[in-house]
Amino acid sequence: MTELPVPRTRIIARLHRVEGQLRGIQKMVQQERDCVDILMQLAATRAAIESVGALVLRNYTEICMQKEEGNKGENLANAVAMWMGGKANRR
């Protein structure tokens, strides 16, 4: 198994944390908690997911991209566009 700049265990731990945040938000909705509180938790969860995405993107740029064929700049641009919610330029 390839050693990654950001260990898989660290990424998994963060994903478990996000999973817990989502369960907490579900409970808040069921309990009819204040909308501002729910939105605050949603914003925190979104930030946590973005943080995990940044870690995965770091691994991609350091390891995965080295193995890919073709235009590395285009491959990186596609990966970033995919993460940012845009359309990747597929051949």
Chimera marker file (.cmm) of the C-alpha trace (Angstrom):
<marker_set name="trace">
<marker id="1" x="0.000" y="0.000" z="0.000" r="1" g="1" b="0" radius="0.5"/>
<marker id="2" x="1.317" y="3.426" z="-0.946" r="1" g="1" b="0" radius="0.5"/>
<marker id="3" x="2.211" y="5.763" z="1.890" r="1" g="1" b="0" radius="0.5"/>
<marker id="4" x="0.236" y="8.967" z="1.526" r="1" g="1" b="0" radius="0.5"/>
<marker id="5" x="1.118" y="12.489" z="2.704" r="1" g="1" b="0" radius="0.5"/>
<marker id="6" x="-2.131" y="12.453" z="4.670" r="1" g="1" b="0" radius="0.5"/>
<marker id="7" x="-2.691" y="8.994" z="6.181" r="1" g="1" b="0" radius="0.5"/>
<marker id="8" x="-5.968" y="7.267" z="5.371" r="1" g="1" b="0" radius="0.5"/>
<marker id="9" x="-6.585" y="6.847" z="9.102" r="1" g="1" b="0" radius="0.5"/>
<marker id="10" x="-6.627" y="10.640" z="9.510" r="1" g="1" b="0" radius="0.5"/>
<marker id="11" x="-9.107" y="11.031" z="6.654" r="1" g="1" b="0" radius="0.5"/>
<marker id="12" x="-11.334" y="8.263" z="8.039" r="1" g="1" b="0" radius="0.5"/>
<marker id="13" x="-11.283" y="9.850" z="11.507" r="1" g="1" b="0" radius="0.5"/>
<marker id="14" x="-12.444" y="13.153" z="10.047" r="1" g="1" b="0" radius="0.5"/>
<marker id="15" x="-15.177" y="11.425" z="8.058" r="1" g="1" b="0" radius="0.5"/>
<marker id="16" x="-16.412" y="9.742" z="11.245" r="1" g="1" b="0" radius="0.5"/>
<marker id="17" x="-16.547" y="13.171" z="12.869" r="1" g="1" b="0" radius="0.5"/>
<marker id="18" x="-18.604" y="14.503" z="9.938" r="1" g="1" b="0" radius="0.5"/>
<marker id="19" x="-20.905" y="11.499" z="10.223" r="1" g="1" b="0" radius="0.5"/>
<marker id="20" x="-21.488" y="12.346" z="13.883" r="1" g="1" b="0" radius="0.5"/>
<marker id="21" x="-22.203" y="15.956" z="13.007" r="1" g="1" b="0" radius="0.5"/>
<marker id="22" x="-24.808" y="14.861" z="10.463" r="1" g="1" b="0" radius="0.5"/>
<marker id="23" x="-26.509" y="12.582" z="12.983" r="1" g="1" b="0" radius="0.5"/>
<marker id="24" x="-26.590" y="15.497" z="15.418" r="1" g="1" b="0" radius="0.5"/>
<marker id="25" x="-28.218" y="17.719" z="12.814" r="1" g="1" b="0" radius="0.5"/>
<marker id="26" x="-30.844" y="15.061" z="12.127" r="1" g="1" b="0" radius="0.5"/>
<marker id="27" x="-31.693" y="14.989" z="15.833" r="1" g="1" b="0" radius="0.5"/>
<marker id="28" x="-31.867" y="18.769" z="15.925" r="1" g="1" b="0" radius="0.5"/>
<marker id="29" x="-34.387" y="18.769" z="13.070" r="1" g="1" b="0" radius="0.5"/>
<marker id="30" x="-36.452" y="16.022" z="14.734" r="1" g="1" b="0" radius="0.5"/>
<marker id="31" x="-36.441" y="17.990" z="17.993" r="1" g="1" b="0" radius="0.5"/>
<marker id="32" x="-37.529" y="21.117" z="16.099" r="1" g="1" b="0" radius="0.5"/>
<marker id="33" x="-34.528" y="23.094" z="17.301" r="1" g="1" b="0" radius="0.5"/>
<marker id="34" x="-34.061" y="26.702" z="16.308" r="1" g="1" b="0" radius="0.5"/>
<marker id="35" x="-33.273" y="27.190" z="12.593" r="1" g="1" b="0" radius="0.5"/>
<marker id="36" x="-30.236" y="29.358" z="13.356" r="1" g="1" b="0" radius="0.5"/>
<marker id="37" x="-28.714" y="26.573" z="15.471" r="1" g="1" b="0" radius="0.5"/>
<marker id="38" x="-29.321" y="24.038" z="12.695" r="1" g="1" b="0" radius="0.5"/>
<marker id="39" x="-27.813" y="26.338" z="10.078" r="1" g="1" b="0" radius="0.5"/>
<marker id="40" x="-24.773" y="26.890" z="12.270" r="1" g="1" b="0" radius="0.5"/>
<marker id="41" x="-24.229" y="23.145" z="12.537" r="1" g="1" b="0" radius="0.5"/>
<marker id="42" x="-24.740" y="22.723" z="8.797" r="1" g="1" b="0" radius="0.5"/>
<marker id="43" x="-22.079" y="25.373" z="8.146" r="1" g="1" b="0" radius="0.5"/>
<marker id="44" x="-19.680" y="23.600" z="10.502" r="1" g="1" b="0" radius="0.5"/>
<marker id="45" x="-20.344" y="20.290" z="8.755" r="1" g="1" b="0" radius="0.5"/>
<marker id="46" x="-19.798" y="21.824" z="5.328" r="1" g="1" b="0" radius="0.5"/>
<marker id="47" x="-16.468" y="23.255" z="6.534" r="1" g="1" b="0" radius="0.5"/>
<marker id="48" x="-15.466" y="19.828" z="7.872" r="1" g="1" b="0" radius="0.5"/>
<marker id="49" x="-16.266" y="18.177" z="4.527" r="1" g="1" b="0" radius="0.5"/>
<marker id="50" x="-14.264" y="20.853" z="2.692" r="1" g="1" b="0" radius="0.5"/>
<marker id="51" x="-11.353" y="20.146" z="5.021" r="1" g="1" b="0" radius="0.5"/>
<marker id="52" x="-11.494" y="16.423" z="4.213" r="1" g="1" b="0" radius="0.5"/>
<marker id="53" x="-11.676" y="17.254" z="0.521" r="1" g="1" b="0" radius="0.5"/>
<marker id="54" x="-8.537" y="19.358" z="0.836" r="1" g="1" b="0" radius="0.5"/>
<marker id="55" x="-6.713" y="16.433" z="2.451" r="1" g="1" b="0" radius="0.5"/>
<marker id="56" x="-7.778" y="14.054" z="-0.311" r="1" g="1" b="0" radius="0.5"/>
<marker id="57" x="-6.785" y="16.612" z="-2.940" r="1" g="1" b="0" radius="0.5"/>
<marker id="58" x="-3.375" y="16.907" z="-1.282" r="1" g="1" b="0" radius="0.5"/>
<marker id="59" x="-2.924" y="13.144" z="-1.530" r="1" g="1" b="0" radius="0.5"/>
<marker id="60" x="-4.008" y="13.299" z="-5.165" r="1" g="1" b="0" radius="0.5"/>
<marker id="61" x="-1.481" y="15.968" z="-6.051" r="1" g="1" b="0" radius="0.5"/>
<marker id="62" x="1.368" y="14.227" z="-4.235" r="1" g="1" b="0" radius="0.5"/>
<marker id="63" x="0.751" y="10.589" z="-5.144" r="1" g="1" b="0" radius="0.5"/>
<marker id="64" x="-2.070" y="9.846" z="-7.556" r="1" g="1" b="0" radius="0.5"/>
<marker id="65" x="-1.211" y="12.499" z="-10.104" r="1" g="1" b="0" radius="0.5"/>
<marker id="66" x="2.334" y="11.134" z="-10.434" r="1" g="1" b="0" radius="0.5"/>
<marker id="67" x="0.914" y="7.846" z="-11.725" r="1" g="1" b="0" radius="0.5"/>
<marker id="68" x="-1.476" y="9.381" z="-14.261" r="1" g="1" b="0" radius="0.5"/>
<marker id="69" x="-0.767" y="9.593" z="-17.957" r="1" g="1" b="0" radius="0.5"/>
<marker id="70" x="-1.336" y="12.658" z="-20.082" r="1" g="1" b="0" radius="0.5"/>
<marker id="71" x="-1.279" y="16.349" z="-19.285" r="1" g="1" b="0" radius="0.5"/>
<marker id="72" x="-0.696" y="16.607" z="-15.533" r="1" g="1" b="0" radius="0.5"/>
<marker id="73" x="-1.756" y="20.261" z="-15.442" r="1" g="1" b="0" radius="0.5"/>
<marker id="74" x="-5.056" y="19.391" z="-17.090" r="1" g="1" b="0" radius="0.5"/>
<marker id="75" x="-5.539" y="16.426" z="-14.744" r="1" g="1" b="0" radius="0.5"/>
<marker id="76" x="-4.985" y="18.667" z="-11.725" r="1" g="1" b="0" radius="0.5"/>
<marker id="77" x="-7.332" y="21.333" z="-13.113" r="1" g="1" b="0" radius="0.5"/>
<marker id="78" x="-9.987" y="18.635" z="-13.627" r="1" g="1" b="0" radius="0.5"/>
<marker id="79" x="-9.588" y="17.362" z="-10.069" r="1" g="1" b="0" radius="0.5"/>
<marker id="80" x="-9.859" y="20.859" z="-8.617" r="1" g="1" b="0" radius="0.5"/>
<marker id="81" x="-12.864" y="21.677" z="-10.838" r="1" g="1" b="0" radius="0.5"/>
<marker id="82" x="-14.564" y="18.465" z="-9.741" r="1" g="1" b="0" radius="0.5"/>
<marker id="83" x="-14.020" y="19.327" z="-6.085" r="1" g="1" b="0" radius="0.5"/>
<marker id="84" x="-15.204" y="22.907" z="-6.550" r="1" g="1" b="0" radius="0.5"/>
<marker id="85" x="-18.440" y="21.669" z="-8.091" r="1" g="1" b="0" radius="0.5"/>
<marker id="86" x="-17.641" y="22.525" z="-11.676" r="1" g="1" b="0" radius="0.5"/>
<marker id="87" x="-17.455" y="20.217" z="-14.600" r="1" g="1" b="0" radius="0.5"/>
<marker id="88" x="-14.244" y="18.358" z="-15.216" r="1" g="1" b="0" radius="0.5"/>
<marker id="89" x="-12.982" y="18.516" z="-18.780" r="1" g="1" b="0" radius="0.5"/>
<marker id="90" x="-13.174" y="14.844" z="-19.803" r="1" g="1" b="0" radius="0.5"/>
<marker id="91" x="-11.699" y="13.675" z="-23.064" r="1" g="1" b="0" radius="0.5"/>
<link id1="1" id2="2" r="1" g="1" b="0" radius="0.2"/>
<link id1="2" id2="3" r="1" g="1" b="0" radius="0.2"/>
<link id1="3" id2="4" r="1" g="1" b="0" radius="0.2"/>
<link id1="4" id2="5" r="1" g="1" b="0" radius="0.2"/>
<link id1="5" id2="6" r="1" g="1" b="0" radius="0.2"/>
<link id1="6" id2="7" r="1" g="1" b="0" radius="0.2"/>
<link id1="7" id2="8" r="1" g="1" b="0" radius="0.2"/>
<link id1="8" id2="9" r="1" g="1" b="0" radius="0.2"/>
<link id1="9" id2="10" r="1" g="1" b="0" radius="0.2"/>
<link id1="10" id2="11" r="1" g="1" b="0" radius="0.2"/>
<link id1="11" id2="12" r="1" g="1" b="0" radius="0.2"/>
<link id1="12" id2="13" r="1" g="1" b="0" radius="0.2"/>
<link id1="13" id2="14" r="1" g="1" b="0" radius="0.2"/>
<link id1="14" id2="15" r="1" g="1" b="0" radius="0.2"/>
<link id1="15" id2="16" r="1" g="1" b="0" radius="0.2"/>
<link id1="16" id2="17" r="1" g="1" b="0" radius="0.2"/>
<link id1="17" id2="18" r="1" g="1" b="0" radius="0.2"/>
<link id1="18" id2="19" r="1" g="1" b="0" radius="0.2"/>
<link id1="19" id2="20" r="1" g="1" b="0" radius="0.2"/>
<link id1="20" id2="21" r="1" g="1" b="0" radius="0.2"/>
<link id1="21" id2="22" r="1" g="1" b="0" radius="0.2"/>
<link id1="22" id2="23" r="1" g="1" b="0" radius="0.2"/>
<link id1="23" id2="24" r="1" g="1" b="0" radius="0.2"/>
<link id1="24" id2="25" r="1" g="1" b="0" radius="0.2"/>
<link id1="25" id2="26" r="1" g="1" b="0" radius="0.2"/>
<link id1="26" id2="27" r="1" g="1" b="0" radius="0.2"/>
<link id1="27" id2="28" r="1" g="1" b="0" radius="0.2"/>
<link id1="28" id2="29" r="1" g="1" b="0" radius="0.2"/>
<link id1="29" id2="30" r="1" g="1" b="0" radius="0.2"/>
<link id1="30" id2="31" r="1" g="1" b="0" radius="0.2"/>
<link id1="31" id2="32" r="1" g="1" b="0" radius="0.2"/>
<link id1="32" id2="33" r="1" g="1" b="0" radius="0.2"/>
<link id1="33" id2="34" r="1" g="1" b="0" radius="0.2"/>
<link id1="34" id2="35" r="1" g="1" b="0" radius="0.2"/>
<link id1="35" id2="36" r="1" g="1" b="0" radius="0.2"/>
<link id1="36" id2="37" r="1" g="1" b="0" radius="0.2"/>
<link id1="37" id2="38" r="1" g="1" b="0" radius="0.2"/>
<link id1="38" id2="39" r="1" g="1" b="0" radius="0.2"/>
<link id1="39" id2="40" r="1" g="1" b="0" radius="0.2"/>
<link id1="40" id2="41" r="1" g="1" b="0" radius="0.2"/>
<link id1="41" id2="42" r="1" g="1" b="0" radius="0.2"/>
<link id1="42" id2="43" r="1" g="1" b="0" radius="0.2"/>
<link id1="43" id2="44" r="1" g="1" b="0" radius="0.2"/>
<link id1="44" id2="45" r="1" g="1" b="0" radius="0.2"/>
<link id1="45" id2="46" r="1" g="1" b="0" radius="0.2"/>
<link id1="46" id2="47" r="1" g="1" b="0" radius="0.2"/>
<link id1="47" id2="48" r="1" g="1" b="0" radius="0.2"/>
<link id1="48" id2="49" r="1" g="1" b="0" radius="0.2"/>
<link id1="49" id2="50" r="1" g="1" b="0" radius="0.2"/>
<link id1="50" id2="51" r="1" g="1" b="0" radius="0.2"/>
<link id1="51" id2="52" r="1" g="1" b="0" radius="0.2"/>
<link id1="52" id2="53" r="1" g="1" b="0" radius="0.2"/>
<link id1="53" id2="54" r="1" g="1" b="0" radius="0.2"/>
<link id1="54" id2="55" r="1" g="1" b="0" radius="0.2"/>
<link id1="55" id2="56" r="1" g="1" b="0" radius="0.2"/>
<link id1="56" id2="57" r="1" g="1" b="0" radius="0.2"/>
<link id1="57" id2="58" r="1" g="1" b="0" radius="0.2"/>
<link id1="58" id2="59" r="1" g="1" b="0" radius="0.2"/>
<link id1="59" id2="60" r="1" g="1" b="0" radius="0.2"/>
<link id1="60" id2="61" r="1" g="1" b="0" radius="0.2"/>
<link id1="61" id2="62" r="1" g="1" b="0" radius="0.2"/>
<link id1="62" id2="63" r="1" g="1" b="0" radius="0.2"/>
<link id1="63" id2="64" r="1" g="1" b="0" radius="0.2"/>
<link id1="64" id2="65" r="1" g="1" b="0" radius="0.2"/>
<link id1="65" id2="66" r="1" g="1" b="0" radius="0.2"/>
<link id1="66" id2="67" r="1" g="1" b="0" radius="0.2"/>
<link id1="67" id2="68" r="1" g="1" b="0" radius="0.2"/>
<link id1="68" id2="69" r="1" g="1" b="0" radius="0.2"/>
<link id1="69" id2="70" r="1" g="1" b="0" radius="0.2"/>
<link id1="70" id2="71" r="1" g="1" b="0" radius="0.2"/>
<link id1="71" id2="72" r="1" g="1" b="0" radius="0.2"/>
<link id1="72" id2="73" r="1" g="1" b="0" radius="0.2"/>
<link id1="73" id2="74" r="1" g="1" b="0" radius="0.2"/>
<link id1="74" id2="75" r="1" g="1" b="0" radius="0.2"/>
<link id1="75" id2="76" r="1" g="1" b="0" radius="0.2"/>
<link id1="76" id2="77" r="1" g="1" b="0" radius="0.2"/>
<link id1="77" id2="78" r="1" g="1" b="0" radius="0.2"/>
<link id1="78" id2="79" r="1" g="1" b="0" radius="0.2"/>
<link id1="79" id2="80" r="1" g="1" b="0" radius="0.2"/>
<link id1="80" id2="81" r="1" g="1" b="0" radius="0.2"/>
<link id1="81" id2="82" r="1" g="1" b="0" radius="0.2"/>
<link id1="82" id2="83" r="1" g="1" b="0" radius="0.2"/>
<link id1="83" id2="84" r="1" g="1" b="0" radius="0.2"/>
<link id1="84" id2="85" r="1" g="1" b="0" radius="0.2"/>
<link id1="85" id2="86" r="1" g="1" b="0" radius="0.2"/>
<link id1="86" id2="87" r="1" g="1" b="0" radius="0.2"/>
<link id1="87" id2="88" r="1" g="1" b="0" radius="0.2"/>
<link id1="88" id2="89" r="1" g="1" b="0" radius="0.2"/>
<link id1="89" id2="90" r="1" g="1" b="0" radius="0.2"/>
<link id1="90" id2="91" r="1" g="1" b="0" radius="0.2"/>
</marker_set>
